Structure formats: structure tokens, C-alpha cells
Amino acid sequence: MNLKKLFLALSISLLIFTPVFAEEVEQENSPWAFSVGVDLGYYPKSSFIPGASHFSPIVGPYSGIEGRILGNATYTIPTPLGEHWLLSSANLAVKGTFELTPVTVKPCIEASFTPLPFLVFAAGAQAGTGWNLAGLQGMAGFNGVTAGTYTDYRAFQDWFLKWFAQGTFQFDTGAIFAGDWTHIQIMYTYQVYYERLTSAADGSVWMWQCSGNKVNGYKEYQNLVLAYAMPLVVSRVGVLTEIEGPYQDQVYTNPYYKGSFKTVSISPMAQLTFGEHDVLTILAGFSSRRSFTQAHTASTEETALTYAGREWFFNRIALSWTHSF
């Protein structure tokens, strides 16, 4: 069994969706907001197929599972920029997040400023560490293609670090056309981030949360959500699209690997709302990865191969439950 990192998809679509479309939410008197969440994911197995862009079918029932627990605390400070309705709701929010998986722990601090209802600017930092649990590697360095293995780094002595800045545009047609059935929603986020392991030299390959072939460097993440909200238990349906990868090829030592390749994920999703405090997100994700001119059977071989195209595959089925206080 292996554990794979849960990408930002669920945290974006679930934890950000609630404040993004703020016209739907009754404001509380307290500046504090708390929530706890559990994310679970299941990955079927698909094979690596060499050659130009193509689709790789499912070849087995199991490739991996994922799971994490998230705790969030947010403090919001009203900062009205004027009396007009577009300016009166401006606010500054500071959010602390604590993430725990079976093999890692990672706190995060983030500050966001919302000058207008449809714009959010944010910046933050994360610091985490990991360990080996029953062969599951939370934080490790690559031994090279010939060895094909990762050596564990030292928990609480070696660290995963990430800092980021992002901007979000968000819009709900319900703000213009009043009604229960008029909420077509769009949210687009562009994030610039830098991530590294403290003991990994630039250009060396490392693993974080059992996901390998990573390197230090600046990277980008884009997130687009198109959704329709309804006054039902199934409160939102839509499609989540994510694009992520390094800016430059040079972050990897192999010039033929195409280091600047961007993974693309397209995920139909639905949210179920139970009462005022509980939301369940269900997501089925199709994703893409590099394909190569050479045949291979393991991801540990890939950083020495030659890029040929884009391989699409069915990536995962994921569930995310959040309870707000």
C-alpha cells in the first residue's frame, strides 16, 4: 500500500468555496471561524504507455489511497473601503491550518485581503516534516535511477517548506439575479509558490507525502471552478480544473525530461450540504502526466527518460467532509 499526496483540489473547492460566495452565508458576530475536515482518496491503477499523447486505461483496481485531517481557525477583520456596497464588505482574514497525515505533519499560516467581493489576494507559508510508517515515506531523497529508491530524511530535523502568493477572481450570478436557482458560479485562482526540502540540493529529486519526482524551485498552480448552486441537499455541482508545474525546465538536471511540464486535472464534483455546519464534497478526477519515448514500469525511472507527450488517465475518486463551528 502507498499513500499519495492529496492535491489542493479539495481544499480549494471545499474550504474556499464557503467564503468565496459570501452572499450565501449569514455573517456571524464573532470574528472567529473554526472548521475540521477529513479528506480521503482512492486511486485505481493505470499503466505507463510510451509514445505521443494518448489515454492510459485502468488496468487494476488499486494503485494507492490517501488521507488527511485538517483543522482550520480564521480571524476576520472588517476593513471597509467606503460606504458603497462594493467597498463596505472589504476585509482582512488570517487563517491558521494544521494538517496531519499518517506520515506527515504540516502547519500553515495565510493572510488574505478582499478589497472587492469578486477579488481576493492572499499569501502564506507552510512548514512540515515527515517520517516512515510501515514503508510509507513521508519525506525522503532519491538515490538515483540505478538504485531506484528513496532514503528517508530525519523527522523534525529536515523540513518541507513552501511559501506562496495568489490572486482569486470569483463571481456568482445570484449577486445580479436574485433567486434560489440563479447561482452560476465561477472562481479562478492563480498561485505562485516556492517549495523545497531543507536537506535537498537544487536539482536533486525528493519525495513528500509519498509523492516523488519533486525538486526545489518556483512553480505555478491554477485553479478554475465552474459550478451551479442549488437550494437542495446536493447544493453544488460543477467541474474543477487544475494546472500545476515548475516554470523552467532547468529545475531538473535531465534536459530531456521537460521539467516545465504542467499537469492538468479535470474533475467533475458535487457538494452535499447537511444542515448549517456539514459539507461533503465528492470528486472524480481525470489527470495527465508525462509520457516518454522509452517504456518504463515505475515512476522512479522517469527523471532519466525523454519526454514524448501527455498521458491522460483516470486518477482518483475523492471524498472530503468539513464540519464548521
Salt bridges, closest charged atoms under 4 A:
GLU24 OE2 - HIS183 ND1 3.89
GLU24 OE1 - ARG236 NH2 3.71
ASP39 OD2 - ARG68 NE 2.75
GLU66 OE2 - ARG316 NH1 3.46
GLU99 OE1 - ARG68 NH1 2.71
GLU99 OE2 - LYS106 NZ 3.87
ASP158 OD1 - ARG154 NH2 3.03
ASP172 OD1 - HIS183 ND1 2.99
GLU195 OE2 - LYS219 NZ 2.60
ASP202 OD1 - ARG196 NH1 3.57
GLU220 OE2 - LYS262 NZ 3.76
ASP278 OD1 - HIS323 ND1 2.89
GLU302 OE2 - HIS296 NE2 2.94
GLU311 OE2 - HIS54 NE2 2.70
GLU311 OE1 - ARG289 NE 2.66
